Amino acid sequence: MRGDDERQYVEYVTARQEVLRRAAYLMCGDGHRADDLVQNTITALYRHWHRARAADNIDAYVHRILVRKYLDDQRLAWSRVRLVAETPEAPASPAASVEEREVLRAALARLPRTQRTVLVLRFACDMSVDEVATVLRCSPGNVRSHTTRGLAALRHVYEIDELSTPDS
């Protein structure tokens, strides 16, 4: 890679690394696996930087790599092994308490892989329906369907949680 290309690559990865890690964590639910996914993603990006730079939307290109790496990782038997009892805490959000984040993380973990991936890309990565469809190589209608079903499942989890929590 030429010096100018390498500088652009380093600048891009430095600016987007936390966003990629957050998306990876929300997809897999494990901080260590999220780090591995991001590392594999940026390694693949390095190898294909000339293609990524030429893409219409480099963020969509990189998220597609991340999703593919996640799906490839899910196919491996060792991906179901958990070496740590608890995942590391995500950065604190002023709008969400620790309990709310844990309920959301647990609810996301119960969703089917495609619904979880669509919701993470749509809402955590702030991507449009068309961008997610491009990343996942499916139709926008498919993305809307998975979004609707995933949000319904999350609402159901929150309703059950509210019913089981005694009033203070």
C-alpha positions in Angstrom: 0.0 0.0 0.0 1.3 3.4 -0.9 2.0 6.0 1.8 -1.0 8.2 1.0 -3.3 5.2 0.9 -2.0 3.9 4.2 -2.5 7.3 5.8 -6.1 7.4 4.6 -6.7 3.9 5.8 -5.3 4.7 9.3 -7.4 7.9 9.5 -10.6 6.0 8.5 -10.0 3.1 10.9 -9.1 5.4 13.8 -12.2 7.5 13.3 -14.6 4.5 12.9 -13.1 1.9 15.3 -15.5 2.6 18.2 -18.6 2.5 16.0 -17.5 -0.8 14.5 -16.8 -2.2 18.0 -20.2 -1.1 19.3 -22.0 -2.7 16.3 -19.9 -5.9 16.7 -20.7 -6.0 20.4 -24.4 -5.6 19.9 -24.4 -8.3 17.3 -22.5 -10.9 19.2 -23.0 -9.8 22.9 -19.4 -10.5 23.9 -16.7 -7.8 24.2 -13.8 -10.2 23.4 -15.5 -11.6 20.3 -16.5 -8.0 19.2 -12.8 -7.0 19.4 -11.9 -10.1 17.3 -14.6 -9.2 14.7 -13.4 -5.6 14.5 -9.8 -6.8 14.1 -10.8 -9.2 11.3 -12.8 -6.5 9.7 -10.1 -3.9 9.6 -7.6 -6.5 8.4 -9.9 -7.4 5.5 -10.4 -3.7 4.9 -6.6 -3.2 4.7 -6.3 -6.0 2.1 -9.1 -4.4 0.0 -8.6 -0.7 0.7 -8.3 0.2 -2.9 -11.9 -1.3 -3.5 -13.3 0.2 -0.3 -12.0 3.7 -1.2 -13.7 3.4 -4.6 -17.0 2.4 -3.1 -20.0 4.8 -3.2 -20.5 4.5 0.6 -17.3 3.3 2.4 -19.2 2.9 5.7 -21.7 0.5 4.1 -18.8 -1.4 2.5 -17.1 -1.8 5.9 -20.3 -2.7 7.7 -20.9 -5.4 5.1 -17.4 -6.8 5.9 -18.3 -6.7 9.6 -21.6 -8.5 9.1 -19.9 -11.2 6.9 -17.2 -11.7 9.4 -19.8 -12.1 12.2 -21.9 -14.6 10.1 -18.7 -16.6 9.2 -17.8 -16.6 12.9 -21.3 -17.8 13.9 -20.9 -20.9 11.7 -17.9 -22.1 13.6 -18.6 -24.5 16.5 -16.3 -22.6 18.9 -18.4 -19.5 18.6 -20.9 -21.0 21.0 -18.2 -21.3 23.7 -18.3 -18.7 26.4 -15.0 -18.2 28.4 -16.2 -15.3 30.5 -19.1 -15.2 32.9 -20.0 -11.6 32.2 -19.4 -9.2 29.3 -17.6 -5.9 29.9 -19.8 -2.9 30.5 -20.6 -0.8 27.5 -19.9 2.9 27.7 -22.6 4.6 29.9 -25.4 6.3 28.0 -27.0 9.2 29.8 -30.5 8.1 28.7 -30.2 4.5 29.8 -29.6 2.9 33.1 -27.5 -0.2 33.6 -30.6 -2.2 34.1 -32.2 -0.9 30.9 -29.0 -1.7 28.9 -28.9 -5.2 30.4 -32.5 -5.9 29.5 -31.9 -4.6 26.0 -28.7 -6.7 25.6 -30.5 -9.8 26.8 -33.5 -9.1 24.5 -31.2 -8.6 21.5 -29.4 -11.9 22.4 -32.7 -13.8 22.2 -33.6 -12.5 18.7 -32.7 -14.5 15.6 -29.4 -13.5 14.1 -30.8 -11.6 11.1 -33.2 -9.6 13.2 -30.5 -8.7 15.7 -28.2 -7.7 12.9 -30.8 -5.5 11.2 -31.7 -3.8 14.4 -28.1 -3.1 15.3 -27.4 -1.7 11.8 -30.6 0.4 11.7 -30.6 1.9 15.2 -27.1 1.5 16.8 -25.3 2.3 13.5 -28.0 4.8 12.3 -28.2 3.3 8.9 -31.2 3.7 6.6 -33.3 0.8 5.3 -31.6 1.0 1.9 -28.1 1.1 3.4 -28.9 -2.0 5.5 -30.3 -3.8 2.5 -27.1 -3.0 0.6 -25.0 -4.3 3.4 -27.0 -7.5 3.8 -27.6 -7.9 0.1 -31.3 -8.3 0.5 -34.4 -6.2 -0.5 -35.5 -3.1 1.5 -38.8 -5.0 2.2 -36.9 -7.8 3.8 -35.1 -5.2 6.0 -38.4 -3.6 7.0 -39.9 -7.0 7.8 -37.0 -8.0 10.0 -37.1 -4.5 11.7 -40.8 -4.8 12.4 -40.5 -8.4 13.8 -37.4 -7.5 15.8 -39.0 -4.4 17.4 -42.2 -6.4 18.2 -40.0 -9.0 20.0 -38.2 -6.3 21.9 -41.5 -4.7 22.9 -42.8 -8.1 24.1 -39.7 -8.5 26.3 -40.1 -5.1 27.8 -43.8 -5.7 28.5 -43.0 -9.0 30.3 -40.3 -7.2 32.2 -42.7 -4.4 33.3 -45.3 -7.0 34.4 -42.8 -9.0 36.5 -41.3 -5.9 38.2 -43.2 -5.0 41.4 -44.2 -1.3 41.7 -42.2 0.7 44.2 
